[in-house]
């Protein structure tokens, strides 16, 4: 469901673009909540979010490039596991585990080239395996907690990439980046572009974006 971003209040927990504090990925509510994603297919003309309340919606968002960039896809997939199980806490544990495996398989098939996707799904799978004796409700809470950890870790990694990378730049340097490496592709300030953000203030005054990957990439 499209949601125009007219709310100027600060989201409680979300991945944001570097400019404008637009939420890229945001979990709404508790473990029965929903995943809100910035629909990047509408940028730059329109800033609209979609609310995902089913795993099918998360899969579609990944396949349609509404969320893009391996780190952002990984975070979305981690939350997607929670979305896919949000109404499964009344099941027997064996049935819950069957649904968990189905949800993970659906998400894994959404973008087979995104390494962060499988990394995030593997971590969520291990959470459930480590709580083999727990109730579905407790497993769901743990899955949401792990998704939040994955988001926080990615944001921290972006900050560290920026901090260390900025130390390598000299005053007057120009920087050429390639492909989708900015804040829209991650839970933080981006990977390669995090260096630019960290260096703003004098170190680098030239920035060239060599290429970005679109849905028609490679077409003649």
ZAGU-988194 format. One record per atom (N, C-alpha, C, CB): residue in three letters; x, y, z. Coordinates in pm, whole numbers, padded with zeros to 5 digits, always signed. Last residue first. Glycine has a CB too. Layout:
# residues N
ALAXYZ;...
END
This chain:
# residues 220
UNK+02004-00299-02511;UNK+02051-00222-02627;UNK+01938-00137-02681;UNK+02105-00315-02738;UNK+02054-00345-02159;UNK+01969-00346-02278;UNK+02029-00262-02389;UNK+01829-00295-02243;UNK+02209-00308-01937;UNK+02256-00403-02036;UNK+02171-00410-02162;UNK+02263-00538-01976;UNK+01942-00231-01728;UNK+02087-00238-01740;UNK+02127-00346-01841;UNK+02151-00268-01602;UNK+01683-00173-01668;UNK+01713-00200-01810;UNK+01863-00211-01834;UNK+01655-00091-01898;UNK+01680-00111-01403;UNK+01609-00232-01443;UNK+01642-00271-01587;UNK+01460-00213-01428;UNK+02022+00001-01342;UNK+01878+00020-01355;UNK+01814-00111-01397;UNK+01846+00131-01455;UNK+02296+00087-01162;UNK+02231-00026-01226;UNK+02081-00005-01226;UNK+02267-00159-01154;UNK+02509+00356-01259;UNK+02418+00295-01162;UNK+02344+00186-01236;UNK+02320+00400-01099;UNK+02840+00481-01306;UNK+02724+00405-01353;UNK+02638+00366-01234;UNK+02768+00278-01432;UNK+03004+00688-01208;UNK+03031+00628-01339;UNK+02909+00554-01392;UNK+03149+00532-01329;UNK+02981+00982-01065;UNK+02912+00853-01058;UNK+02921+00790-01196;UNK+02762+00870-01012;UNK+03229+01179-00919;UNK+03173+01131-01044;UNK+03107+00997-01023;UNK+03280+01120-01152;UNK+03312+01467-00746;UNK+03249+01337-00734;UNK+03191+01298-00869;UNK+03138+01337-00625;UNK+03538+01682-00585;UNK+03488+01632-00712;UNK+03432+01493-00696;UNK+03597+01633-00818;UNK+03639+01749-00342;UNK+03546+01845-00401;UNK+03494+01799-00536;UNK+03614+01979-00416;UNK+03733+01631-00029;UNK+03706+01592-00168;UNK+03605+01689-00228;UNK+03652+01445-00177;UNK+03786+01773+00213;UNK+03881+01676+00158;UNK+03857+01647+00011;UNK+03874+01548+00236;UNK+03587+01953+00307;UNK+03712+02003+00254;UNK+03799+01901+00185;UNK+03787+02063+00360;UNK+03347+01869+00378;UNK+03402+01970+00466;UNK+03541+02012+00421;UNK+03406+01919+00609;UNK+03310+01524+00353;UNK+03253+01656+00322;UNK+03299+01757+00427;UNK+03097+01650+00316;UNK+03388+01275+00433;UNK+03493+01370+00395;UNK+03440+01509+00365;UNK+03566+01318+00275;UNK+03162+01130+00479;UNK+03252+01155+00592;UNK+03354+01262+00561;UNK+03323+01026+00631;UNK+03057+01125+00221;UNK+02982+01192+00327;UNK+03073+01226+00445;UNK+02866+01103+00373;UNK+03258+00972+00096;UNK+03232+01110+00054;UNK+03160+01187+00164;UNK+03147+01112-00076;UNK+03230+00733+00231;UNK+03359+00803+00237;UNK+03340+00949+00200;UNK+03462+00736+00143;UNK+02981+00655+00153;UNK+03000+00692+00294;UNK+03131+00767+00313;UNK+02996+00568+00384;UNK+03010+00570-00105;UNK+02970+00709-00084;UNK+02976+00751+00063;UNK+02829+00731-00136;UNK+03078+00299-00062;UNK+03175+00392-00121;UNK+03137+00538-00094;UNK+03186+00369-00272;UNK+02824+00261+00117;UNK+02957+00201+00126;UNK+03058+00299+00069;UNK+02963+00065+00050;UNK+02579+00442+00318;UNK+02632+00382+00196;UNK+02769+00321+00221;UNK+02640+00486+00086;UNK+02490+00526+00559;UNK+02528+00629+00464;UNK+02584+00574+00334;UNK+02629+00720+00526;UNK+02269+00255+00616;UNK+02337+00373+00669;UNK+02366+00474+00560;UNK+02466+00333+00735;UNK+02170+00036+00501;UNK+02097+00083+00618;UNK+02158+00209+00676;UNK+02093-00026+00724;UNK+02186+00089+00140;UNK+02229+00032+00268;UNK+02137+00078+00380;UNK+02375+00072+00298;UNK+02125+00230-00083;UNK+02161+00089-00101;UNK+02193+00018+00029;UNK+02279+00078-00193;UNK+02093+00494-00029;UNK+01974+00420-00071;UNK+02000+00270-00078;UNK+01926+00471-00205;UNK+02351+00587+00018;UNK+02264+00560+00132;UNK+02140+00481+00094;UNK+02223+00689+00198;UNK+02546+00421-00242;UNK+02508+00531-00155;UNK+02411+00488-00047;UNK+02449+00641-00235;UNK+02615+00258-00448;UNK+02697+00251-00327;UNK+02665+00362-00228;UNK+02844+00257-00363;UNK+02574+00116-00735;UNK+02485+00163-00630;UNK+02553+00151-00494;UNK+02353+00083-00631;UNK+02849+00214-00956;UNK+02728+00140-00920;UNK+02662+00196-00794;UNK+02761-00008-00899;UNK+03142+00368-00849;UNK+03078+00284-00949;UNK+02961+00210-00887;UNK+03179+00184-01010;UNK+03301+00691-00817;UNK+03237+00571-00762;UNK+03169+00494-00874;UNK+03133+00609-00652;UNK+03579+00888-00791;UNK+03490+00823-00888;UNK+03431+00700-00823;UNK+03566+00786-01021;UNK+03683+01192-00655;UNK+03648+01052-00628;UNK+03550+01004-00734;UNK+03588+01036-00486;UNK+03961+01409-00618;UNK+03834+01379-00680;UNK+03808+01229-00664;UNK+03832+01422-00831;UNK+04131+01605-00369;UNK+04108+01479-00440;UNK+03970+01477-00504;UNK+04123+01360-00344;UNK+04155+01830-00210;UNK+04155+01848-00355;UNK+04134+01721-00434;UNK+04282+01910-00396;UNK+04326+01672+00048;UNK+04257+01793+00006;UNK+04269+01810-00144;UNK+04313+01916+00079;UNK+04297+01315+00027;UNK+04375+01438+00048;UNK+04294+01556-00003;UNK+04514+01430-00022;UNK+04176+01023+00187;UNK+04160+01132+00090;UNK+04244+01251+00129;UNK+04013+01172+00079;UNK+04193+00846+00391;UNK+04280+00823+00275;UNK+04274+00936+00173;UNK+04241+00694+00208;UNK+04001+00908+00573;UNK+04140+00932+00613;UNK+04237+00915+00496;UNK+04179+00836+00726;UNK+03772+00817+00456;UNK+03797+00961+00453;UNK+03941+00993+00490;UNK+03700+01034+00547;UNK+03781+00545+00520;UNK+03804+00589+00383;UNK+03838+00736+00374;UNK+03683+00560+00298;UNK+03717+00542+00791;UNK+03849+00497+00748;UNK+03881+00546+00607;UNK+03858+00345+00754;UNK+03454+00651+00782;UNK+03558+00709+00868;UNK+03698+00670+00819;UNK+03539+00662+01013;UNK+03314+00487+00600;UNK+03330+00630+00577;UNK+03444+00689+00655;UNK+03203+00702+00611;UNK+03331+00241+00731;UNK+03386+00256+00595;UNK+03411+00404+00566;UNK+03289+00195+00489;UNK+03191+00309+00964;UNK+03334+00276+00972;UNK+03402+00286+00836;UNK+03352+00136+01029;UNK+02934+00351+00862;UNK+03003+00461+00932;UNK+03153+00435+00939;UNK+02946+00480+01073;UNK+02878+00097+00764;UNK+02884+00211+00673;UNK+02961+00327+00735;UNK+02742+00256+00634;UNK+02872-00046+01004;UNK+02975-00075+00905;UNK+02990+00039+00805;UNK+02942-00206+00830;UNK+02644+00065+01124;UNK+02775+00086+01186;UNK+02888+00059+01087;UNK+02790-00004+01310;UNK+02447-00029+00952;UNK+02463+00116+00967;UNK+02601+00147+01026;UNK+02352+00174+01057;UNK+02478-00301+00996;UNK+02506-00247+00864;UNK+02528-00096+00870;UNK+02391-00280+00766;UNK+02401-00319+01266;UNK+02536-00355+01225;UNK+02572-00297+01089;UNK+02551-00506+01223;UNK+02130-00247+01249;UNK+02224-00164+01325;UNK+02368-00192+01285;UNK+02206-00188+01474;UNK+02029-00463+01095;UNK+02018-00324+01048;UNK+02121-00235+01117;UNK+01876-00269+01073;UNK+02087-00674+01267;UNK+02143-00673+01132;UNK+02139-00533+01074;UNK+02067-00771+01040;UNK+01929-00603+01488;UNK+02075-00611+01502;UNK+02141-00603+01365;UNK+02116-00742+01575;UNK+01677-00631+01376;UNK+01721-00498+01421;UNK+01872-00493+01440;UNK+01650-00459+01552;UNK+01679-00905+01338;UNK+01667-00816+01221;UNK+01713-00675+01258;UNK+01521-00812+01169;UNK+01687-00990+01606;UNK+01802-01015+01518;UNK+01797-00926+01394;UNK+01808-01163+01477;UNK+01431-00910+01691;UNK+01550-00855+01757;UNK+01673-00874+01668;UNK+01573-00922+01894;UNK+01275-01071+01527;UNK+01269-00926+01512;UNK+01391-00861+01575;UNK+01140-00870+01574;UNK+01349-01320+01631;UNK+01375-01290+01490;UNK+01370-01140+01464;UNK+01275-01363+01400;UNK+01250-01303+01890;UNK+01395-01313+01869;UNK+01432-01282+01725;UNK+01444-01453+01907;UNK+00977-01297+01840;UNK+01040-01183+01908;UNK+01191-01183+01884;UNK+01010-01187+02059;UNK+00952-01553+01728;UNK+00923-01435+01648;UNK+00985-01310+01708;UNK+00773-01417+01632;UNK+01010-01713+01949;UNK+01099-01717+01832;UNK+01077-01593+01747;UNK+01075-01845+01749;UNK+00791-01656+02110;UNK+00925-01617+02155;UNK+01025-01618+02041;UNK+00972-01710+02266;UNK+00585-01764+01952;UNK+00583-01622+01988;UNK+00721-01574+02032;UNK+00481-01596+02101;UNK+00652-02040+01937;UNK+00657-01955+01818;UNK+00659-01805+01850;UNK+00539-01985+01731;UNK+00863-02121+02225;UNK+00732-02108+02160;UNK+00746-02024+02034;UNK+00628-02045+02256;UNK+01167-02321+02221;UNK+01088-02201+02250;UNK+00955-02202+02178;UNK+01167-02076+02212;UNK+01341-02517+02156;UNK+01241-02550+02257;UNK+01147-02433+02287;UNK+01309-02594+02384;UNK+01514-02401+01971;UNK+01434-02517+01930;UNK+01323-02551+02029;UNK+01524-02638+01914;UNK+01668-02176+01924;UNK+01555-02167+02015;UNK+01458-02282+01987;UNK+01482-02031+02001;UNK+01851-02220+01729;UNK+01903-02208+01864;UNK+01792-02200+01969;UNK+01991-02085+01874;UNK+01686-02210+01506;UNK+01748-02337+01543;UNK+01799-02334+01687;UNK+01862-02371+01447;UNK+01624-01937+01492;UNK+01518-02035+01518;UNK+01576-02168+01565;UNK+01434-02056+01392;UNK+01880-01835+01438;UNK+01806-01789+01555;UNK+01699-01892+01591;UNK+01741-01650+01528;UNK+01942-01952+01193;UNK+02014-01996+01313;UNK+01945-01951+01441;UNK+02156-01941+01311;UNK+01774-01806+01023;UNK+01755-01950+01039;UNK+01822-02002+01166;UNK+01811-02025+00916;UNK+01894-01556+01043;UNK+01759-01575+01097;UNK+01728-01723+01117;UNK+01655-01512+01003;UNK+02134-01611+00913;UNK+02136-01567+01053;UNK+01999-01585+01117;UNK+02181-01420+01062;UNK+02041-01672+00658;UNK+02112-01774+00736;UNK+02114-01737+00884;UNK+02256-01792+00684;UNK+01941-01423+00582;UNK+01849-01535+00599;UNK+01913-01647+00681;UNK+01803-01588+00463;UNK+02179-01275+00564;UNK+02076-01237+00660;UNK+01980-01352+00687;UNK+01998-01114+00610;UNK+02308-01416+00357;UNK+02374-01399+00485;UNK+02271-01366+00594;UNK+02481-01288+00477;UNK+02133-01381+00147;UNK+02152-01515+00202;UNK+02218-01511+00340;UNK+02236-01601+00107;UNK+02158-01098+00115;UNK+02028-01162+00132;UNK+02044-01298+00199;UNK+01957-01178-00005;UNK+02420-01047+00058;UNK+02370-01008+00190;UNK+02235-01071+00219;UNK+02359-00856+00200;UNK+02438-01125-00210;UNK+02501-01207-00107;UNK+02449-01173+00032;UNK+02654-01189-00111;UNK+02224-01145-00463;UNK+02252-01054-00351;UNK+02307-01133-00233;UNK+02123-00975-00309;UNK+02139-01312-00662;UNK+02275-01259-00674;UNK+02315-01170-00557;UNK+02288-01180-00802;UNK+01870-01387-00627;UNK+01975-01487-00602;UNK+02118-01435-00613;UNK+01959-01598-00698;UNK+01615-01265-00507;UNK+01731-01197-00564;UNK+01854-01284-00545;UNK+01751-01057-00499;UNK+01414-01443-00429;UNK+01377-01310-00479;UNK+01492-01238-00549;UNK+01328-01224-00365;UNK+01475-01678-00310;UNK+01454-01682-00455;UNK+01430-01543-00515;UNK+01338-01772-00489;UNK+01478-01612-00043;UNK+01604-01649-00107;UNK+01593-01647-00258;UNK+01648-01788-00060;UNK+01206-01578+00010;UNK+01294-01462+00011;UNK+01426-01492-00060;UNK+01321-01416+00154;UNK+01122-01846-00009;UNK+01064-01743-00096;UNK+01155-01621-00104;UNK+00925-01701-00045;UNK+01275-01965+00195;UNK+01293-02008+00056;UNK+01238-01904-00042;UNK+01224-02143+00033;UNK+01170-01836+00421;UNK+01311-01818+00387;UNK+01337-01857+00241;UNK+01401-01902+00481;UNK+00907-01934+00414;UNK+00933-01790+00404;UNK+01077-01765+00360;UNK+00904-01720+00538;UNK+00954-02208+00454;UNK+00890-02161+00330;UNK+00917-02014+00307;UNK+00738-02186+00336;UNK+01063-02208+00711;UNK+01144-02258+00598;UNK+01087-02210+00465;UNK+01150-02411+00600;UNK+00839-02109+00852;UNK+00965-02036+00852;UNK+01051-02079+00733;UNK+01042-02060+00983;UNK+00657-02317+00816;UNK+00630-02188+00754;UNK+00757-02102+00748;UNK+00520-02113+00832;UNK+00788-02512+00967;UNK+00760-02537+00825;UNK+00734-02406+00753;UNK+00639-02632+00809;UNK+00782-02392+01218;UNK+00911-02415+01153;UNK+00894-02442+01004;UNK+00984-02532+01219;UNK+00505-02399+01264;UNK+00575-02271+01258;UNK+00708-02286+01185;UNK+00597-02214+01399;UNK+00468-02671+01284;UNK+00405-02599+01173;UNK+00471-02462+01154;UNK+00253-02582+01200;UNK+00612-02720+01518;UNK+00652-02787+01395;UNK+00593-02717+01272;UNK+00608-02934+01398;UNK+00468-02563+01706;UNK+00606-02528+01671;UNK+00651-02596+01541;UNK+00700-02567+01785;UNK+00137-02474+01594;UNK+00228-02562+01667;UNK+00371-02533+01620;UNK+00191-02713+01644;UNK+00040-02125+01567;UNK+00068-02257+01513;UNK+00145-02342+01613;UNK+00145-02246+01382;UNK+00019-01868+01646;UNK-00081-01960+01701;UNK-00061-02103+01651;UNK-00221-01913+01665;UNK+00202-01722+01509;UNK+00237-01757+01647;UNK+00135-01852+01711;UNK+00249-01631+01731;UNK+00175-01621+01256;UNK+00193-01767+01270;UNK+00218-01811+01414;UNK+00309-01812+01184;UNK+00177-01365+01168;UNK+00047-01420+01204;UNK+00054-01571+01227;UNK-00055-01389+01095;UNK+00444-01315+01108;UNK+00377-01229+01206;UNK+00240-01282+01251;UNK+00361-01090+01149;UNK+00603-01432+00925;UNK+00562-01514+01039;UNK+00478-01438+01140;UNK+00684-01570+01108;UNK+00676-01251+00732;UNK+00616-01376+00689;UNK+00564-01464+00801;UNK+00714-01452+00610;UNK+00797-01052+00887;UNK+00669-01025+00819;UNK+00599-01155+00783;UNK+00693-00941+00691;UNK+01033-01185+00952;UNK+00937-01151+01058;UNK+00800-01125+00998;UNK+00985-01027+01137;UNK+01149-01198+00702;UNK+01122-01322+00775;UNK+01019-01297+00884;UNK+01253-01379+00836;UNK+01183-00927+00647;UNK+01084-01003+00571;UNK+01051-01136+00636;UNK+01135-01026+00431;UNK+01399-00851+00798;UNK+01267-00811+00845;UNK+01157-00889+00772;UNK+01247-00659+00825;UNK+01583-00973+00626;UNK+01581-01010+00769;UNK+01446-00972+00830;UNK+01697-00940+00845;UNK+01531-00838+00388;UNK+01502-00981+00397;UNK+01495-01027+00542;UNK+01608-01061+00322;UNK+01623-00582+00449;UNK+01482-00602+00417;UNK+01443-00749+00430;UNK+01452-00552+00275;UNK+01896-00639+00480;UNK+01819-00589+00594;UNK+01670-00611+00571;UNK+01847-00439+00618;UNK+01954-00721+00215;UNK+01976-00809+00328;UNK+01896-00768+00450;UNK+02123-00814+00363;UNK+01896-00489+00071;UNK+01817-00610+00046;UNK+01833-00708+00163;UNK+01860-00677-00087;UNK+02097-00323+00167;UNK+01957-00290+00195;UNK+01867-00411+00174;UNK+01911-00173+00106;UNK+02328-00458+00063;UNK+02308-00440+00207;UNK+02162-00410+00243;UNK+02396-00328+00258;UNK+02272-00457-00228;UNK+02282-00580-00149;UNK+02264-00559+00001;UNK+02415-00645-00174;UNK+02028-00264-00380;UNK+02157-00259-00312;UNK+02166-00377-00217;UNK+02177-00124-00235;UNK+01681-00176-00323;UNK+01793-00223-00405;UNK+01924-00196-00333;UNK+01792-00154-00543;UNK+01333-00189-00336;UNK+01449-00180-00248;UNK+01564-00242-00325;UNK+01425-00253-00107;UNK+01224-00214-00581;UNK+01172-00106-00495;UNK+01271-00083-00381;UNK+01030-00141-00439;UNK+01290-00413-00758;UNK+01391-00312-00727;UNK+01333-00191-00653;UNK+01459-00266-00854;UNK+01122-00624-00782;UNK+01091-00506-00862;UNK+01188-00392-00840;UNK+00951-00460-00832;UNK+01224-00800-00590;UNK+01231-00835-00733;UNK+01210-00713-00823;UNK+01126-00940-00767;UNK+01162-00662-00353;UNK+01301-00694-00386;UNK+01314-00720-00537;UNK+01352-00817-00305;UNK+00885-00647-00365;UNK+00962-00524-00352;UNK+01108-00547-00389;UNK+00953-00469-00209;UNK+00813-00918-00372;UNK+00786-00832-00488;UNK+00868-00705-00484;UNK+00638-00797-00494;UNK+00892-00992-00112;UNK+00954-01055-00229;UNK+00934-00968-00353;UNK+00895-01195-00253;UNK+00713-00836+00035;UNK+00857-00813+00049;UNK+00931-00871-00071;UNK+00910-00876+00180;UNK+00471-00948-00045;UNK+00496-00807-00072;UNK+00644-00774-00060;UNK+00416-00719+00024;UNK+00498-01207+00051;UNK+00483-01186-00093;UNK+00512-01041-00130;UNK+00342-01225-00138;UNK+00495-01174+00323;UNK+00624-01206+00261;UNK+00616-01186+00111;UNK+00666-01349+00295;UNK+00305-00884+00421;UNK+00314-01026+00385;UNK+00449-01050+00320;UNK+00198-01068+00290;UNK+00306-00619+00456;UNK+00247-00697+00565;UNK+00244-00845+00533;UNK+00106-00648+00593;UNK+00473-00331+00380;UNK+00470-00475+00353;UNK+00418-00548+00476;UNK+00611-00526+00314;UNK+00403-00030+00237;UNK+00396-00101+00363;UNK+00379-00250+00334;UNK+00280-00048+00452;UNK+00606+00203+00065;UNK+00510+00093+00060;UNK+00517+00019+00193;UNK+00540-00004-00060;UNK+00641+00558+00018;UNK+00676+00433+00082;UNK+00567+00329+00061;UNK+00700+00454+00231;UNK+00763+00803-00207;UNK+00650+00727-00155;UNK+00700+00597-00094;UNK+00546+00698-00267;UNK+00841+01065-00377;UNK+00892+01000-00257;UNK+00775+00933-00187;UNK+00964+01102-00163;UNK+00907+01115-00720;UNK+00808+01095-00615;UNK+00873+01022-00498;UNK+00686+01016-00668;UNK+01124+01152-00887;UNK+01004+01235-00906;UNK+00907+01227-00790;UNK+00933+01195-01033;UNK+01349+01000-00896;UNK+01348+01111-00800;UNK+01220+01193-00803;UNK+01464+01201-00825;UNK+01164+00724-00753;UNK+01260+00834-00738;UNK+01314+00875-00875;UNK+01376+00793-00644;UNK+01021+00498-00791;UNK+00952+00625-00817;UNK+01044+00746-00804;UNK+00835+00641-00724;UNK+01168+00286-00712;UNK+01133+00292-00855;UNK+01067+00424-00892;UNK+01040+00176-00892;UNK+01190+00291-00441;UNK+01294+00358-00517;UNK+01267+00362-00667;UNK+01426+00291-00493;UNK+00990+00330-00192;UNK+00978+00275-00326;UNK+01074+00349-00418;UNK+00832+00286-00379;UNK+01099+00252+00126;UNK+01094+00359+00028;UNK+01089+00295-00111;UNK+01216+00455+00041;UNK+00905+00037+00329;UNK+01018+00054+00237;UNK+00994+00174+00147;UNK+01040-00072+00152;UNK+00817-00105+00632;UNK+00795+00008+00542;UNK+00922+00031+00460;UNK+00754+00137+00621;UNK+00671-00387+00763;UNK+00796-00333+00708;UNK+00763-00223+00609;UNK+00880-00445+00640;UNK+00484-00419+01071;UNK+00501-00425+00926;UNK+00632-00359+00886;UNK+00382-00358+00854;UNK+00410-00617+01365;UNK+00403-00494+01286;UNK+00425-00518+01138;UNK+00503-00396+01335;UNK+00439-00803+01556;UNK+00323-00820+01468;UNK+00307-00700+01374;UNK+00195-00839+01552;UNK+00655-00717+01704;UNK+00675-00831+01615;UNK+00554-00861+01526;UNK+00709-00953+01696;UNK+00565-00366+01685;UNK+00633-00477+01750;UNK+00644-00594+01651;UNK+00558-00521+01879;UNK+00617-00083+01457;UNK+00550-00160+01561;UNK+00634-00269+01623;UNK+00426-00220+01506;UNK+00780-00099+01156;UNK+00673-00028+01227;UNK+00612-00122+01331;UNK+00565+00024+01127;UNK+01102-00052+01031;UNK+01008-00147+01091;UNK+00908-00069+01176;UNK+01083-00254+01177;UNK+01218+00076+00731;UNK+01170+00110+00865;UNK+01074+00002+00914;UNK+01102+00249+00866;UNK+01436+00199+00494;UNK+01383+00077+00555;UNK+01340+00112+00696;UNK+01489-00040+00553;UNK+01448+00471+00433;UNK+01465+00372+00327;UNK+01407+00239+00371;UNK+01615+00356+00290;UNK+01309+00778+00523;UNK+01330+00638+00563;UNK+01341+00546+00441;UNK+01215+00591+00654;UNK+01491+01067+00471;UNK+01382+00987+00416;UNK+01405+00842+00456;UNK+01374+01002+00260;UNK+01665+01276+00548;UNK+01613+01182+00648;UNK+01491+01105+00598;UNK+01577+01257+00774;UNK+01789+01450+00370;UNK+01646+01458+00386;UNK+01586+01365+00489;UNK+01582+01433+00259;UNK+02053+01254+00267;UNK+01991+01385+00255;UNK+01841+01372+00278;UNK+02019+01448+00116;UNK+02105+00985+00310;UNK+02191+01084+00374;UNK+02127+01222+00372;UNK+02328+01089+00306;UNK+01816+00789+00394;UNK+01906+00847+00297;UNK+01988+00953+00368;UNK+01829+00906+00176;UNK+01810+00551+00665;UNK+01771+00677+00603;UNK+01867+00713+00491;UNK+01767+00788+00707;UNK+01651+00295+00847;UNK+01763+00331+00761;UNK+01720+00454+00683;UNK+01805+00213+00665;UNK+01511+00351+01172;UNK+01501+00332+01029;UNK+01634+00358+00963;UNK+01395+00423+00970;UNK+01321+00409+01439;UNK+01429+00320+01399;UNK+01418+00297+01249;UNK+01424+00184+01477;UNK+01149+00632+01465;UNK+01218+00580+01583;UNK+01334+00490+01546;UNK+01122+00504+01671;UNK+01162+00920+01249;UNK+01128+00781+01274;UNK+01210+00727+01391;UNK+01152+00696+01148;UNK+01064+01247+01323;UNK+01181+01159+01316;UNK+01139+01015+01342;UNK+01287+01202+01417;UNK+00811+01398+01113;UNK+00867+01359+01243;UNK+00979+01258+01223;UNK+00757+01300+01334;UNK+00690+01464+00881;UNK+00824+01519+00899;UNK+00886+01478+01032;UNK+00820+01670+00889;UNK+00494+01291+00661;UNK+00527+01304+00804;UNK+00671+01347+00821;UNK+00502+01170+00878;UNK+00456+01240+00400;UNK+00437+01379+00442;UNK+00473+01400+00587;UNK+00294+01422+00418;UNK+00516+01021+00190;UNK+00597+01059+00306;UNK+00575+01207+00339;UNK+00747+01032+00280;UNK+00238+00816+00103;UNK+00318+00936+00079;UNK+00392+00977+00206;UNK+00230+01051+00029;UNK+00230+00485+00065;UNK+00213+00582+00173;UNK+00298+00703+00143;UNK+00252+00520+00311;UNK+00076+00210-00101;UNK+00160+00330-00106;UNK+00128+00426+00007;UNK+00142+00401-00239;UNK+00085-00119+00000;UNK+00000+00000+00000;UNK+00088+00124+00000;UNK-00096+00001+00122;
END
